[in-house]
Amino acid sequence: MNSRQRRGVILLILSVLCALGAFAGVLSVVHSVNSKVGPEVTAYQVRSDVKPYTALDTGQFEKIRMPRRWLSGNAVTDLRQIQGKIAVTTLRAGSLLQTDMVVDQPALQPGQQEVAIMIDAATGVAGKITPGSRVNVYATFAGKKDTDPDQSKIIVTDARVLDVGRITALDPDSGKNQQQPTEAVPITFALSTLDAQRLTYAESFAQRVRLALVAPGGETSVPDKDRTYELATDK
């Protein structure tokens, strides 16, 4: 091996040693960063402003990932923690959701009472209505006389759901009438005295009672002219 070849070998060895040194440096930096940042965990932040005393649902928040050591001990890491909760103050968009921002939704407010009725499991709930949901209650009534038109009425608006029970099979004998539901779910509402009377009247005398889920923050009031529907007057 001549001198030129020896120099080439020496330079090659030096290059390899430098590459190994650089690689070791990178590993050291990565290890240092990991030791300072640590593993990431799931957290949630507010998508858009949420008003105080508003019932919370999962659609109001978005999932993010952040280092565990930067996460406060009261941060919400599972949205099941907000079920049945309301905001205690305005939740600003981009804020990290924490347990001290929410409280249990009060079961009843002054002047309200709990009322539970059975709702057709197939048409009234569909698995989307949960405690804290706001719903409008619709009922259909047959005409008092053969010549009177059938009507659909909005019995109660903005009813707050307190509890959703288990699906219950109804009396099999009632299945002879195919118009009657075969399974129902007990739904408990927080209602004023008048709305409680409207709801129990509908349960007793309506052909069918249905619930319509109201979007969070959506308009819940319905003009009087739109609370009763007849097919013959639909234009």
C-alpha positions in Angstrom: 0.0 0.0 0.0 1.5 3.3 -1.1 1.3 6.6 0.8 -1.7 7.8 -1.2 -3.7 4.7 -0.4 -2.8 5.0 3.3 -3.9 8.6 3.4 -7.2 7.5 1.8 -7.8 4.8 4.4 -7.0 7.2 7.2 -9.4 9.8 5.8 -12.1 7.1 5.4 -11.6 6.0 9.0 -11.8 9.6 10.2 -15.0 10.1 8.2 -16.6 7.1 9.8 -15.6 8.2 13.3 -17.0 11.7 12.6 -20.3 10.2 11.4 -20.5 8.0 14.5 -19.8 11.0 16.7 -22.5 13.0 14.9 -25.0 10.2 15.3 -24.2 9.8 18.9 -24.7 13.6 19.3 -28.1 13.4 17.7 -29.2 10.5 19.9 -28.0 12.5 22.9 -30.1 15.5 21.9 -33.1 13.4 21.2 -32.8 11.7 24.5 -32.4 15.0 26.3 -35.5 16.4 24.6 -37.5 13.3 25.4 -36.4 13.4 29.0 -37.5 17.1 29.2 -40.8 16.7 27.3 -41.8 13.1 28.2 -44.6 11.0 26.6 -47.6 12.6 25.0 -51.2 12.2 26.2 -54.7 13.1 25.0 -56.3 16.4 26.1 -59.2 18.5 24.8 -59.5 22.2 23.8 -62.6 24.3 23.2 -63.6 24.6 19.5 -65.6 27.8 19.9 -66.9 30.0 22.8 -69.3 28.2 25.1 -71.7 30.3 27.2 -72.0 29.9 31.0 -74.5 27.3 32.3 -74.6 25.7 28.8 -75.0 21.9 28.8 -71.8 20.4 27.3 -71.5 17.8 24.6 -68.5 16.2 22.8 -68.9 18.3 19.6 -67.9 21.4 21.4 -64.3 20.1 22.0 -61.5 18.8 19.8 -58.8 16.3 20.7 -55.2 17.4 20.9 -51.9 15.7 22.0 -49.5 17.3 24.4 -46.6 16.2 26.7 -47.9 14.7 30.0 -45.6 16.9 32.1 -47.2 20.1 30.6 -50.7 18.9 31.4 -52.3 20.1 34.6 -53.6 17.6 37.0 -57.2 18.7 36.5 -57.2 18.6 32.7 -59.9 16.6 31.1 -58.5 13.5 29.2 -61.7 11.6 28.6 -64.9 13.4 27.4 -67.0 11.0 29.4 -66.0 13.3 32.3 -68.3 16.1 30.9 -71.4 14.0 30.6 -74.2 15.7 32.4 -72.1 18.8 33.1 -72.5 22.5 32.4 -70.0 25.3 32.0 -69.5 27.4 35.1 -68.1 30.3 33.1 -67.5 31.3 29.5 -65.3 28.7 27.8 -63.1 30.5 25.3 -62.1 29.0 22.0 -58.7 27.3 22.2 -58.7 26.9 26.0 -57.6 23.7 27.5 -60.6 21.9 29.0 -60.2 21.4 32.8 -62.5 19.8 35.4 -62.8 23.1 37.3 -64.4 24.7 34.3 -67.5 22.5 34.6 -70.0 21.3 37.3 -72.8 18.8 37.5 -75.9 20.0 35.8 -78.5 20.7 38.5 -81.2 18.1 38.4 -84.0 20.6 39.0 -84.3 24.3 38.9 -86.9 26.3 41.0 -90.4 25.7 39.7 -89.5 22.5 37.9 -90.4 18.9 38.6 -89.2 15.5 37.3 -91.5 13.7 34.9 -90.8 10.4 33.3 -92.7 8.8 30.3 -92.1 5.9 28.0 -90.9 6.8 24.6 -90.9 4.5 21.5 -87.3 3.2 21.4 -87.4 3.0 17.5 -88.6 6.5 16.7 -88.2 8.6 19.8 -84.6 8.1 20.9 -82.4 6.4 18.3 -79.5 6.3 20.7 -78.6 10.0 20.3 -80.5 11.5 23.3 -78.5 11.5 26.5 -78.8 13.2 29.9 -78.4 16.9 29.4 -79.9 16.9 25.9 -82.5 19.5 25.0 -85.5 18.2 23.0 -88.8 19.3 21.5 -91.7 16.9 22.1 -94.1 16.1 19.2 -97.4 14.3 19.5 -99.8 13.1 16.9 -103.5 13.1 17.6 -106.4 11.5 15.6 -109.3 13.8 14.7 -112.1 13.7 17.3 -114.6 12.9 14.5 -114.1 10.9 11.3 -114.3 14.1 9.4 -111.8 15.9 11.6 -108.1 15.9 10.3 -105.3 14.2 12.2 -102.9 16.7 13.7 -99.3 16.8 14.8 -98.5 19.2 17.7 -95.4 20.4 19.4 -96.4 19.8 23.0 -93.2 21.0 24.8 -90.2 22.9 23.5 -86.7 22.9 25.0 -87.3 20.1 27.5 -84.2 19.1 29.4 -83.5 15.4 29.7 -82.4 14.3 33.1 -82.1 10.6 32.5 -82.4 7.9 29.8 -83.3 4.5 31.1 -82.9 1.0 29.6 -84.9 -0.3 26.6 -88.0 -2.2 27.9 -90.1 -4.7 26.0 -93.8 -3.8 26.2 -96.7 -6.1 26.7 -96.5 -8.7 23.9 -100.3 -8.6 23.6 -100.1 -5.0 22.4 -98.1 -6.2 19.4 -101.3 -7.2 17.8 -101.7 -3.6 16.9 -98.8 -2.9 14.5 -99.1 0.8 15.1 -98.1 0.4 18.8 -94.4 0.3 19.7 -92.9 -3.0 20.9 -90.1 -1.5 22.9 -89.9 1.7 24.8 -87.3 3.8 26.8 -88.2 5.7 30.0 -87.1 9.3 29.6 -87.0 11.6 32.6 -87.5 15.4 32.0 -87.2 18.5 34.1 -90.3 20.5 33.3 -92.5 23.3 34.6 -95.9 22.3 36.0 -97.7 23.2 32.7 -95.2 21.4 30.5 -95.5 18.4 32.7 -99.2 18.4 32.3 -98.8 18.7 28.5 -96.4 15.8 28.4 -98.5 13.5 30.5 -101.6 14.4 28.5 -99.7 13.5 25.3 -98.5 10.2 26.7 -102.1 9.3 27.7 -104.0 10.4 24.6 -101.6 10.8 21.6 -101.3 8.1 19.0 -97.5 8.6 19.1 -95.0 10.8 21.0 -91.6 11.6 19.5 -88.6 13.6 20.6 -86.6 15.9 18.3 -83.1 16.6 19.5 -82.3 20.4 19.6 -78.7 21.3 18.5 -76.7 22.9 21.3 -77.1 26.7 21.1 -79.9 26.3 18.6 -83.2 28.2 18.5 -85.7 26.4 20.7 -88.8 28.7 20.6 -91.5 27.8 18.0 -94.1 30.4 16.8 -97.7 29.5 17.8 -98.7 29.2 14.1 -96.1 26.5 13.6 -97.0 24.4 16.7 -99.8 22.5 15.0 -99.6 20.7 11.6 -102.3 19.4 9.4 -101.6 17.7 6.1 -104.5 19.5 4.4 -103.1 22.9 5.2 -99.6 22.1 4.1 -98.7 24.3 1.0 
